[in-house]
Amino acid sequence: MNKSVDLSSFNNKWYKPGNPVKRFLWYFINVLFIKNGWFPFSGFKRFWLKVFGAKIGKGVVIKPNVNIKYPWKLIVGDHVWIGENVWIDNLDTITIGNNCCLSQGVLLLCGNHDYTSSSFDLMVKPIVLEDGAWIGAKAIVCPGVTVGTHAVLSVGSVATKNLEPYGIYSGNPASRIKERVIER
């Protein structure tokens, strides 16, 4: 006999994402300067992310309407491009290597729920994007995934498992379709 989900029994008291005051203050800074479509200045965005604990490399471009859950769980390398409407839902650490590109509407998703549990328990795992990775527009990287160096996740695809270096992946779930060759 199948049991049923009982959301009244949900309990994630074990999850401690950071100081409540810091989270409260970040909410307003995020809304005013990072998510704000009328505020295009990457330098100012990098400044606020660093103030709240993010490790940000040089030459990072952050477009308008980006949403970052917890900057203190974010590590970004040098010369990274973060496109419009990217959502970095970093319930766990997200590490983005050098020269990575996150195209418009990308979702980096560190959390999910255990569908086998009647209490729908929260599960969190880190995400790693290695140097040169390119995540295409509207693509999703799921919890616990490592995107290998210079791998490509194509438009609208969903990475549910690790992507090998220099592979081009497509689909839901994403599968390797060919090798990425960089000629110049």
N, C-alpha and C positions, 0 to 999 in steps of 0.2 A: 504494500500500500504506500502510495506517495504521501509525503508530508507536504505542508504548504508553507509559504513564506509568511513570516510574522514580523513586519517592520517595527512593531512596538518593542521588540526585543533587541533591536540594533543598538550596539554599544561600541563606540570607538574611542573610549577614554584612554586607551593605550597610546593613541596617536597624539603626539605633542609637536606640532609644526613650528612652534616658536612662541616667544613672549607675547601675550595678548595685547599689550600696549603697542608693541612694535607692529603687530599685525594690523591693529586699528589704524595707526598712523600710515602704514603702507597702503592700506585701502584707498585713502584720500590722495596720496601722492601718485599712486597708480592711475586713478581716475583722472586727475588733473593733468598729468604730464606724459604718461606712457600710453594709456588707452585713448587719450584725447586726439581725435582726428584733425583738430585745428592747431596742433602743436607738433611741427615737423622736425624739431631740432635734436639730432642724435646726441650731440655733446651734452646737452642738459639732461637727456634721458640716461646717458651713461653715468653722469654725476650722481643722480638720485639712486640708481641701481647700486653703485658702489657705496653710497652712504648707508644703504640698507643691507650691505654685506655681500653683494654679488662680486665675483671676480671677473672683471671685464678687460679684455686685451685691447690693443691699439687698433684704430681704424674700423671699429665696429659701427655698422649702420643699422639704425633701428627706425623703421618706417612708422607712420601713424597707425593708430588702432591696434597696437600690440597689447596683449594682456599677459602679465606675468604674476603668477600666484604668490610665490615666496622668493624674493631675490636672494636671500641668504642660502638658498639651495640651488644657485645657478653659477656655473663656471663657463665663461665664453672666451675662446681664444682670439687671436688676432685676425683682422680683416674678414669678419663674419658679416653677412647680410641677413637681416631679419625683416621680412616683407610685411606688407599691410595685413592686418587681421590675423596675425599669428597668435595662437594661444599656447603659452608655455604653462601647462597645468602641472607644475612641479611639486607634487606632494612628497616626492623624494628628490634626490640630487639629479640634475640634468647637467651633463658635461658636453659642451659643443667645442670641437677642435678648431684649429686654424683653417681659414679659407672655406668655411662651410656656408651654404646658402639655404635659407628657409624661405621658400616662395610664399606667395599670398595664401592666407587661409590655412596654413599648416597647423596641425594640432599635435603637440608633444604631450602625451597622456601617461603620467606616472601612476595613476590609481585606477582601480576597478573594484568590483564587488564579487564576492564568492557566491556564484549562483547555486552552488550545492549546499549552501548553509541556509537554514531557515531564518537566521538573523541577518543574512545579507552582509556578512562581515567585509569590512574594508581591507583591501590588499594594496600595498604600494611597493614599487620597485623602481630603481634608477634607470635612466636612459643615457646612453653614450653615443654621440655622433663623432666619429673619428675625423681627422683632417681631410678636407676636400669633399666631404659628403654633401650631396645636394638632395634636398627634400622638395619635391614638386608641389605645385599649387594644390590645395585642398587634400593633401595626403596626411595620413595619421601614423604616428609611431607609438606603439603600445608599450605598456609597462615592461621593464626588464630587457628591452631590445638594445642591442649594439649595432649601429650602422657602421660597417667597416670603412676604412679609408677609401675615399673617392667613389664610394658606392652611390647609386642614384635610385631614389624611390620616385617613380613617375607620378604624374598628375592623378589625384583621386585614389591612389593606392593605399593599402593598409599593411603596415609591417607588424606582424604578430610574432615574428621570430627574428633572430639575428640575420643581418644582410652581410654577405662576404665582400671583402675589398674588391673594388673595380667592377662589381656586378651592377647591371641595370635590372631593376625589379618593377613589376607591374601587377595590378590586380588586387583582389580581396578574397583571401589573403594573398599578399604579394609573393610572386615566384620569380625566379631569375629568368630573364628572357635573352640576355646576351651580355657580352663583356664591354666595359667602358674603355675606349681607347682614346687617350689624350694625345693628339698629334703635334701640337705646338705649344 
